[in-house]
Amino acid sequence: MIARENPFAVQRVLAIRYRLAGISWDELLDRLTALRSRAALVGPHGHGKTTLLEDLGARLAGRGFRVRSVTLHEGDRRLAAPQRRELFKDLAASDFLLLDGAEQLGRLAWLEVRTRARSAGGLVITSHRSGLLPTLHECRTTPELLAGIVSELLGKEAAVEELFARHEGNVRGALRELYDSYAAHPNPHPLAPSPDPSLPPSPGEGEGFVKESFPLASPANFSSSPGVGGREGSGEEAGR
């Protein structure tokens, strides 16, 4: 299968944004204001934090802020020089800082971010743990969320409860497995549209990814709400 024809290819997954549950965007932004625009998006890997942060940044830009974003990766105990310039150079009240993966920073590096961010109009971070800043939103996933995302990508309903449980709610990881599964078994596939019943079954039909274990090595990028790959997607979301 050509990568772009895979229903879980990166460009298709990236089109799916974070799906807020139990709160509207206006309510979320009002909550951010009540927290003096210093807050955190909290949740485990693959639960949509990065996607939600991106979507929040777009709405803040729409309100007139100059959004400055930096993403940290595992092992990044301090900001690199280019990241420091991106966040802090000529910082003003019209700037809004977004820091993805703040839990990676060491204590002194985090203290510097908090101190220097006082000159900005706001600071929102993502973190796998609470406590760095007041929690703006806790990113969670459900089997229903994953089923909705998969159904949207496939154009049909799909049973994904075992897949969701196997990845312990990590939607990004689940979508990566589906990408690899479709790449290895493009036709037929248990989540593909049903074949014409008048035609004879193809060899191997009925063997599915649900009972197999595929390596999570696809380039797909999940953010949102869930997107798949290096990002995070929803809570109800599609995400880090």
WOQUIVEN-V428802 format. One record per residue. N is the residue number from 1. RES is the residue in one small letter. SS is DSSP state (@ for helix, = for strand, . for the rest). PHI is phi in radians with two decimals (* if undefined). PSI is psi in whole degrees, 0 to 359 (none if undefined). Layout:
N;RES;SS;PHI;PSI / N;RES;SS;PHI;PSI
//
This chain:
1;m;.;*;134 / 2;i;.;-1.18;138 / 3;a;@;-0.95;318 / 4;r;@;-1.21;344 / 5;e;@;-1.55;351 / 6;n;.;-1.16;128 / 7;p;.;-1.09;344 / 8;f;.;-1.91;24 / 9;a;.;-1.12;155 / 10;v;@;-0.98;318 / 11;q;@;-1.17;333 / 12;r;@;-1.37;319 / 13;v;@;-1.18;322 / 14;l;.;-1.10;337 / 15;a;.;-1.28;346 / 16;i;.;-1.59;123 / 17;r;.;-1.80;175 / 18;y;.;-1.09;139 / 19;r;.;-1.98;100 / 20;l;.;-1.14;142 / 21;a;.;-2.21;130 / 22;g;.;1.40;3 / 23;i;.;-2.74;144 / 24;s;.;-1.62;168 / 25;w;@;-1.12;320 / 26;d;@;-1.08;319 / 27;e;@;-1.17;321 / 28;l;@;-1.12;317 / 29;l;@;-1.19;324 / 30;d;@;-1.13;321 / 31;r;@;-1.13;319 / 32;l;@;-1.04;316 / 33;t;@;-1.08;319 / 34;a;@;-1.12;334 / 35;l;.;-1.59;17 / 36;r;.;1.05;29 / 37;s;.;1.07;28 / 38;r;=;-2.24;108 / 39;a;=;-2.79;171 / 40;a;=;-2.24;146 / 41;l;=;-1.77;122 / 42;v;=;-2.10;142 / 43;g;.;2.90;165 / 44;p;.;-1.23;177 / 45;h;.;-0.97;142 / 46;g;.;1.25;19 / 47;h;.;-1.84;6 / 48;g;.;1.82;8 / 49;k;@;-1.07;315 / 50;t;@;-1.14;317 / 51;t;@;-1.10;316 / 52;l;@;-1.10;320 / 53;l;@;-1.09;318 / 54;e;@;-1.09;315 / 55;d;@;-1.15;323 / 56;l;@;-1.12;318 / 57;g;@;-1.04;320 / 58;a;@;-1.10;321 / 59;r;@;-1.27;325 / 60;l;@;-1.17;321 / 61;a;@;-1.09;323 / 62;g;@;-1.16;341 / 63;r;.;-1.63;7 / 64;g;.;1.77;359 / 65;f;.;-1.38;150 / 66;r;=;-1.60;111 / 67;v;=;-1.54;129 / 68;r;=;-2.04;123 / 69;s;=;-2.14;139 / 70;v;=;-2.40;139 / 71;t;=;-2.02;130 / 72;l;.;-1.80;151 / 73;h;.;-2.09;170 / 74;e;.;-0.96;129 / 75;g;.;1.63;355 / 76;d;.;-1.41;91 / 77;r;.;-1.42;345 / 78;r;.;-2.58;163 / 79;l;.;-1.30;137 / 80;a;.;-1.30;162 / 81;a;@;-0.97;314 / 82;p;@;-1.10;326 / 83;q;@;-1.21;322 / 84;r;@;-1.10;318 / 85;r;@;-1.12;317 / 86;e;@;-1.05;320 / 87;l;@;-1.46;320 / 88;f;@;-1.95;345 / 89;k;.;-1.15;127 / 90;d;.;0.91;42 / 91;l;.;-1.17;136 / 92;a;.;-2.45;172 / 93;a;.;-1.15;343 / 94;s;.;-1.46;357 / 95;d;=;-1.67;144 / 96;f;=;-2.20;123 / 97;l;=;-1.66;134 / 98;l;=;-2.13;123 / 99;l;=;-2.17;111 / 100;d;=;-1.63;120 / 101;g;.;1.59;37 / 102;a;@;-1.09;336 / 103;e;@;-1.14;345 / 104;q;@;-1.25;334 / 105;l;.;-1.22;146 / 106;g;.;-1.25;170 / 107;r;@;-1.05;313 / 108;l;@;-1.19;321 / 109;a;@;-1.13;320 / 110;w;@;-1.18;321 / 111;l;@;-1.08;322 / 112;e;@;-1.11;316 / 113;v;@;-1.03;311 / 114;r;@;-1.07;319 / 115;t;@;-1.20;312 / 116;r;@;-1.25;334 / 117;a;@;-1.22;349 / 118;r;@;-1.08;336 / 119;s;@;-1.42;349 / 120;a;.;-1.60;166 / 121;g;.;-1.29;342 / 122;g;=;-3.13;166 / 123;l;=;-2.54;122 / 124;v;=;-2.18;133 / 125;i;=;-2.10;164 / 126;t;=;-1.95;148 / 127;s;=;-2.71;149 / 128;h;.;-1.37;348 / 129;r;.;-2.31;155 / 130;s;.;-1.50;166 / 131;g;.;1.98;339 / 132;l;.;-1.24;318 / 133;l;.;-2.49;162 / 134;p;.;-0.97;141 / 135;t;=;-1.33;121 / 136;l;=;-1.44;318 / 137;h;=;-2.75;136 / 138;e;=;-1.73;119 / 139;c;.;-1.45;124 / 140;r;=;-2.30;158 / 141;t;.;-2.21;161 / 142;t;.;-2.45;160 / 143;p;@;-1.00;325 / 144;e;@;-1.14;323 / 145;l;@;-1.10;309 / 146;l;@;-1.05;318 / 147;a;@;-1.07;320 / 148;g;@;-1.14;319 / 149;i;@;-1.17;313 / 150;v;@;-1.09;317 / 151;s;@;-1.10;322 / 152;e;@;-1.13;321 / 153;l;@;-1.28;326 / 154;l;@;-1.58;337 / 155;g;.;1.39;19 / 156;k;.;-2.75;161 / 157;e;.;-1.23;151 / 158;a;.;-2.53;142 / 159;a;.;-1.60;117 / 160;v;.;-2.23;16 / 161;e;@;-1.04;317 / 162;e;@;-1.16;321 / 163;l;@;-1.09;315 / 164;f;@;-1.08;315 / 165;a;@;-1.15;320 / 166;r;@;-1.09;326 / 167;h;.;-1.69;8 / 168;e;.;0.90;42 / 169;g;.;1.48;359 / 170;n;.;-1.36;96 / 171;v;@;-1.13;321 / 172;r;@;-1.05;315 / 173;g;@;-1.11;321 / 174;a;@;-1.12;319 / 175;l;@;-1.21;327 / 176;r;@;-1.12;318 / 177;e;@;-1.08;319 / 178;l;@;-1.12;321 / 179;y;@;-1.03;310 / 180;d;@;-1.16;323 / 181;s;@;-1.11;315 / 182;y;@;-1.18;327 / 183;a;@;-1.15;324 / 184;a;@;-1.48;330 / 185;h;.;-2.31;67 / 186;p;.;-1.18;330 / 187;n;.;-2.85;121 / 188;p;.;-1.39;171 / 189;h;.;-2.53;142 / 190;p;.;-1.08;337 / 191;l;.;-1.79;2 / 192;a;.;-1.36;162 / 193;p;.;-0.93;142 / 194;s;.;-1.05;138 / 195;p;.;-1.27;163 / 196;d;.;-1.11;119 / 197;p;.;-1.12;343 / 198;s;.;-1.38;347 / 199;l;.;-1.65;149 / 200;p;.;-1.17;149 / 201;p;.;-1.14;147 / 202;s;.;-1.41;156 / 203;p;.;-1.03;136 / 204;g;.;1.45;0 / 205;e;.;-1.09;138 / 206;g;.;1.79;344 / 207;e;.;-1.45;126 / 208;g;.;-2.21;163 / 209;f;@;-1.20;339 / 210;v;@;-1.05;329 / 211;k;@;-1.78;7 / 212;e;.;-1.99;165 / 213;s;.;-2.10;116 / 214;f;.;-1.89;146 / 215;p;.;-1.16;142 / 216;l;.;-1.56;75 / 217;a;.;-2.22;21 / 218;s;.;-1.41;159 / 219;p;.;-1.45;1 / 220;a;.;-1.03;152 / 221;n;.;-2.23;113 / 222;f;.;-1.60;120 / 223;s;.;-2.33;61 / 224;s;.;1.89;152 / 225;s;.;0.00;131 / 226;p;.;-0.85;159 / 227;g;.;-0.22;182 / 228;v;.;-2.44;152 / 229;g;.;2.07;246 / 230;g;.;-1.40;358 / 231;r;.;-1.91;183 / 232;e;.;-1.99;154 / 233;g;.;-2.36;331 / 234;s;=;-2.61;180 / 235;g;.;-2.74;17 / 236;e;=;-1.49;120 / 237;e;=;-2.50;174 / 238;a;.;-2.11;none / 239;g;.;*;none / 240;r;.;*;none
//
